[in-house]
């Protein structure tokens, strides 16, 4: 059943519990078997006790880099048909940036911020996926 090692006054004792019947326990100590009576009965738990590791609550807070750029992303997968702006152009809210075809429909992407076009990351005819960055606008 269970094995234990004890050291009492410098002497080592290897104890193995062989059998338990209520308050009578058969044990073997250093190769010799004994039957002992317990003063109180050992109650065996039938439901195991789960021991979990302590939960770590360390959170690393990372500061987001402050960018003054607005990223225009593609709302649906499609194909770029026409780009209406060039790098260096000044755009205002509502200006036409590009047109793309998605689900057999032509869609126009308008500027949601005012600023200067710093990067155009796609070309006419490119196939793009959802959330692909198309244009970067410096605010």
Secondary structure as the mmCIF struct_conf table of DSSP 4:
data_model
#
loop_
_struct_conf.conf_type_id
_struct_conf.id
_struct_conf.beg_label_comp_id
_struct_conf.beg_label_asym_id
_struct_conf.beg_label_seq_id
_struct_conf.end_label_comp_id
_struct_conf.end_label_asym_id
_struct_conf.end_label_seq_id
STRN STRN1 UNK A 2 UNK A 8
TURN_TY1_P TURN_TY1_P1 UNK A 9 UNK A 10
STRN STRN2 UNK A 11 UNK A 21
TURN_TY1_P TURN_TY1_P2 UNK A 22 UNK A 23
STRN STRN3 UNK A 24 UNK A 29
TURN_TY1_P TURN_TY1_P3 UNK A 30 UNK A 31
STRN STRN4 UNK A 32 UNK A 37
BEND BEND1 UNK A 39 UNK A 40
HELX_LH_PP_P HELX_LH_PP_P1 UNK A 41 UNK A 45
BEND BEND2 UNK A 46 UNK A 47
HELX_LH_PP_P HELX_LH_PP_P2 UNK A 48 UNK A 50
HELX_LH_PP_P HELX_LH_PP_P3 UNK A 53 UNK A 56
HELX_LH_PP_P HELX_LH_PP_P4 UNK A 63 UNK A 65
STRN STRN5 UNK A 69 UNK A 73
BEND BEND3 UNK A 75 UNK A 76
STRN STRN6 UNK A 78 UNK A 83
TURN_TY1_P TURN_TY1_P4 UNK A 87 UNK A 88
STRN STRN7 UNK A 90 UNK A 91
TURN_TY1_P TURN_TY1_P5 UNK A 93 UNK A 94
STRN STRN8 UNK A 96 UNK A 102
TURN_TY1_P TURN_TY1_P6 UNK A 103 UNK A 104
STRN STRN9 UNK A 105 UNK A 110
HELX_LH_PP_P HELX_LH_PP_P5 UNK A 111 UNK A 111
BEND BEND4 UNK A 112 UNK A 113
STRN STRN10 UNK A 115 UNK A 120
TURN_TY1_P TURN_TY1_P7 UNK A 124 UNK A 125
STRN STRN11 UNK A 127 UNK A 128
TURN_TY1_P TURN_TY1_P8 UNK A 130 UNK A 131
STRN STRN12 UNK A 133 UNK A 138
#
